[in-house]
Amino acid sequence: MSEFRKCARTAEAAMRSVFPATPLQLNAHLSARFGADIWLKREDLTPVRSYKLRGAFNAMRKVRKETPEQRIFVCASAGNHAQGVAYMCKHFDVMGVIYMPVTTPQQKIFKTQVFGGDNVDIRLVGDYFDDTLAAAQTYCAEVDAAFLSPFDDEDVIEGQASVAVEIEDQLGCTPDHIILPVGGGGLSSGVYSYFENALRYTLVEPEGGMSLTAALEASEPTTLAHVDSFVDGAAVARIGDKTFARLASMDPQNVVSAAEDRICATMLEMLNVEGIVLEPAGALAVDALVDVADQIKGKTVVCVTSGGNFDFERLPEVKERAQRYSGVKKYFILRMPQRPGALRDFLETLGPEDDIARFEYLKKSARNFGSVLIGIETKSPQNFEALFERIEAAGMTYTDITNDETLGQFVL
């Protein structure tokens, strides 16, 4: 047994005094859909609803063992890492100073405070995470505290590898294929280092934050020029140096990207069909099943659902994006004549399954014509082809803006 496997097993055993192992569940719905045994490793069911408390526990455990007098721990996070650190500060009865961006949703601040109680001091600094991180590191140096990295730390990586230990023990064997989300790389590098080449991997990144792909192309970590923050638990501009060192040998063909709108469709499917609440990053592994469908038939596959900290105030946005991705909702700008009966003529073009979700006059583009923003929901994507044919036959013109990101920012 390798030294890393031994350390991961030691970390996993120590965790049992703090929280139970998360379930490994065979999912009948996904298994039937993909013709494989699909198991979900439910990291969304930890006490803080993500795997992040594993790395926080192991890192703090190591510091406390080596430096028992260390009483202050510092981190910078807007989400799951902050909650994991807060939970462990209370467990170890130490002080945690948690820096969060000013723009952090109140729900996340509240949950972090609940987990940490009197053992945490939450400080809101900076509009952007880089400013938050700089403030946290400056304070850490000033008071000689221990800084807890969200992923780029060997003890954190070792702690996240406890997920692999549990999978192996619960399954009773090594799976054929494992699908893991990738952000900063703590979870994926830990699991990869534990199992090494004993199985096949698929690592999945959000399309708007492909930091591992960029690093593999450059043969070193590189900073992305732009990151789409929708998948906030995995949208990282630069993968960690230590995590990439462990993932550098990964075949780029085993790294896939998931479109944010497709992830929304997966989140809704898991909620509506299975009653499982997943945050965007938590749904990445399940979402990537469609990318490897031909590879996994008849295989034993484990998807790590990495987190379930989803704010239901985001549900309308998730539903909207999912509908647009699946093609059952479209927005278009209709050029409508300004005459009596024009609106009735348009309404008569709608089919029996077409519903108006939005109708808004934008402006009169000419004396006799006006522009109208129309949102239509329907039962099947194929209905739109017939609808647009009827609109054109009625002598009206339209512009489909469903996938126009620039225009969508202003009118949708």
JOSULFEN-V533688 format. One record per residue. N is the residue number from 1. SS is DSSP state (@ for helix, = for strand, . for the rest). Layout:
# JOSULFEN-V533688
n=N ss=SS
n=N ss=SS
This chain:
# JOSULFEN-V533688
n=1 ss=.
n=2 ss=.
n=3 ss=@
n=4 ss=@
n=5 ss=@
n=6 ss=@
n=7 ss=@
n=8 ss=@
n=9 ss=@
n=10 ss=@
n=11 ss=@
n=12 ss=@
n=13 ss=@
n=14 ss=@
n=15 ss=@
n=16 ss=.
n=17 ss=.
n=18 ss=.
n=19 ss=.
n=20 ss=.
n=21 ss=.
n=22 ss=.
n=23 ss=.
n=24 ss==
n=25 ss==
n=26 ss==
n=27 ss=.
n=28 ss=@
n=29 ss=@
n=30 ss=@
n=31 ss=@
n=32 ss=@
n=33 ss=@
n=34 ss=@
n=35 ss=.
n=36 ss=.
n=37 ss==
n=38 ss==
n=39 ss==
n=40 ss==
n=41 ss==
n=42 ss==
n=43 ss=@
n=44 ss=@
n=45 ss=@
n=46 ss=.
n=47 ss=.
n=48 ss=.
n=49 ss=.
n=50 ss==
n=51 ss=.
n=52 ss=@
n=53 ss=@
n=54 ss=@
n=55 ss=@
n=56 ss=@
n=57 ss=@
n=58 ss=@
n=59 ss=@
n=60 ss=@
n=61 ss=@
n=62 ss=@
n=63 ss=@
n=64 ss=@
n=65 ss=@
n=66 ss=@
n=67 ss=.
n=68 ss=.
n=69 ss=.
n=70 ss=.
n=71 ss=.
n=72 ss==
n=73 ss==
n=74 ss==
n=75 ss==
n=76 ss==
n=77 ss=.
n=78 ss=.
n=79 ss=.
n=80 ss=@
n=81 ss=@
n=82 ss=@
n=83 ss=@
n=84 ss=@
n=85 ss=@
n=86 ss=@
n=87 ss=@
n=88 ss=@
n=89 ss=@
n=90 ss=@
n=91 ss=@
n=92 ss=@
n=93 ss=.
n=94 ss=.
n=95 ss==
n=96 ss==
n=97 ss==
n=98 ss==
n=99 ss==
n=100 ss==
n=101 ss=.
n=102 ss=.
n=103 ss=.
n=104 ss=.
n=105 ss=.
n=106 ss=@
n=107 ss=@
n=108 ss=@
n=109 ss=@
n=110 ss=@
n=111 ss=@
n=112 ss=@
n=113 ss=@
n=114 ss=@
n=115 ss=@
n=116 ss=@
n=117 ss=@
n=118 ss=@
n=119 ss=@
n=120 ss==
n=121 ss==
n=122 ss==
n=123 ss==
n=124 ss==
n=125 ss=.
n=126 ss=.
n=127 ss=.
n=128 ss=.
n=129 ss=@
n=130 ss=@
n=131 ss=@
n=132 ss=@
n=133 ss=@
n=134 ss=@
n=135 ss=@
n=136 ss=@
n=137 ss=@
n=138 ss=@
n=139 ss=@
n=140 ss=@
n=141 ss=@
n=142 ss=@
n=143 ss=@
n=144 ss=.
n=145 ss=.
n=146 ss==
n=147 ss==
n=148 ss=.
n=149 ss=.
n=150 ss=.
n=151 ss=.
n=152 ss=.
n=153 ss=.
n=154 ss=@
n=155 ss=@
n=156 ss=@
n=157 ss=@
n=158 ss=@
n=159 ss=@
n=160 ss=@
n=161 ss=.
n=162 ss=@
n=163 ss=@
n=164 ss=@
n=165 ss=@
n=166 ss=@
n=167 ss=@
n=168 ss=@
n=169 ss=@
n=170 ss=@
n=171 ss=@
n=172 ss=.
n=173 ss=.
n=174 ss=.
n=175 ss=.
n=176 ss=.
n=177 ss==
n=178 ss==
n=179 ss==
n=180 ss==
n=181 ss==
n=182 ss=.
n=183 ss=.
n=184 ss=.
n=185 ss=.
n=186 ss=@
n=187 ss=@
n=188 ss=@
n=189 ss=@
n=190 ss=@
n=191 ss=@
n=192 ss=@
n=193 ss=@
n=194 ss=@
n=195 ss=@
n=196 ss=.
n=197 ss=.
n=198 ss=.
n=199 ss=.
n=200 ss==
n=201 ss==
n=202 ss==
n=203 ss==
n=204 ss==
n=205 ss==
n=206 ss==
n=207 ss=.
n=208 ss=.
n=209 ss=.
n=210 ss=.
n=211 ss=@
n=212 ss=@
n=213 ss=@
n=214 ss=@
n=215 ss=@
n=216 ss=@
n=217 ss=@
n=218 ss=@
n=219 ss=.
n=220 ss=.
n=221 ss=.
n=222 ss=.
n=223 ss=.
n=224 ss=.
n=225 ss=.
n=226 ss=.
n=227 ss=.
n=228 ss=.
n=229 ss=.
n=230 ss=.
n=231 ss=.
n=232 ss=.
n=233 ss=.
n=234 ss=.
n=235 ss=.
n=236 ss=.
n=237 ss=.
n=238 ss=.
n=239 ss=.
n=240 ss=.
n=241 ss=@
n=242 ss=@
n=243 ss=@
n=244 ss=@
n=245 ss=@
n=246 ss=@
n=247 ss=@
n=248 ss=.
n=249 ss=.
n=250 ss=.
n=251 ss=.
n=252 ss=@
n=253 ss=@
n=254 ss=@
n=255 ss==
n=256 ss==
n=257 ss==
n=258 ss==
n=259 ss=.
n=260 ss=@
n=261 ss=@
n=262 ss=@
n=263 ss=@
n=264 ss=@
n=265 ss=@
n=266 ss=@
n=267 ss=@
n=268 ss=@
n=269 ss=@
n=270 ss=@
n=271 ss=@
n=272 ss=@
n=273 ss=@
n=274 ss=@
n=275 ss=.
n=276 ss=.
n=277 ss=.
n=278 ss=.
n=279 ss=.
n=280 ss=.
n=281 ss=@
n=282 ss=@
n=283 ss=@
n=284 ss=@
n=285 ss=@
n=286 ss=@
n=287 ss=@
n=288 ss=@
n=289 ss=@
n=290 ss=@
n=291 ss=@
n=292 ss=.
n=293 ss=@
n=294 ss=@
n=295 ss=@
n=296 ss=@
n=297 ss=.
n=298 ss=.
n=299 ss=.
n=300 ss==
n=301 ss==
n=302 ss==
n=303 ss==
n=304 ss==
n=305 ss==
n=306 ss=.
n=307 ss==
n=308 ss=.
n=309 ss=.
n=310 ss=.
n=311 ss=.
n=312 ss=@
n=313 ss=@
n=314 ss=@
n=315 ss=@
n=316 ss=@
n=317 ss=@
n=318 ss=@
n=319 ss=@
n=320 ss=@
n=321 ss=@
n=322 ss=@
n=323 ss=@
n=324 ss=@
n=325 ss=@
n=326 ss=@
n=327 ss=.
n=328 ss=.
n=329 ss==
n=330 ss==
n=331 ss==
n=332 ss==
n=333 ss==
n=334 ss==
n=335 ss==
n=336 ss==
n=337 ss==
n=338 ss=.
n=339 ss=.
n=340 ss=.
n=341 ss=.
n=342 ss=@
n=343 ss=@
n=344 ss=@
n=345 ss=@
n=346 ss=@
n=347 ss=@
n=348 ss=.
n=349 ss=.
n=350 ss=.
n=351 ss=.
n=352 ss=.
n=353 ss=.
n=354 ss=.
n=355 ss==
n=356 ss==
n=357 ss==
n=358 ss==
n=359 ss==
n=360 ss==
n=361 ss==
n=362 ss==
n=363 ss==
n=364 ss==
n=365 ss==
n=366 ss==
n=367 ss=.
n=368 ss=.
n=369 ss==
n=370 ss==
n=371 ss==
n=372 ss==
n=373 ss==
n=374 ss==
n=375 ss==
n=376 ss==
n=377 ss==
n=378 ss=.
n=379 ss=.
n=380 ss=.
n=381 ss=.
n=382 ss=@
n=383 ss=@
n=384 ss=@
n=385 ss=@
n=386 ss=@
n=387 ss=@
n=388 ss=@
n=389 ss=@
n=390 ss=@
n=391 ss=@
n=392 ss=@
n=393 ss=@
n=394 ss=.
n=395 ss=.
n=396 ss=.
n=397 ss==
n=398 ss==
n=399 ss==
n=400 ss==
n=401 ss=.
n=402 ss=.
n=403 ss=.
n=404 ss=.
n=405 ss=@
n=406 ss=@
n=407 ss=@
n=408 ss=@
n=409 ss=@
n=410 ss=@
n=411 ss=@
n=412 ss=.
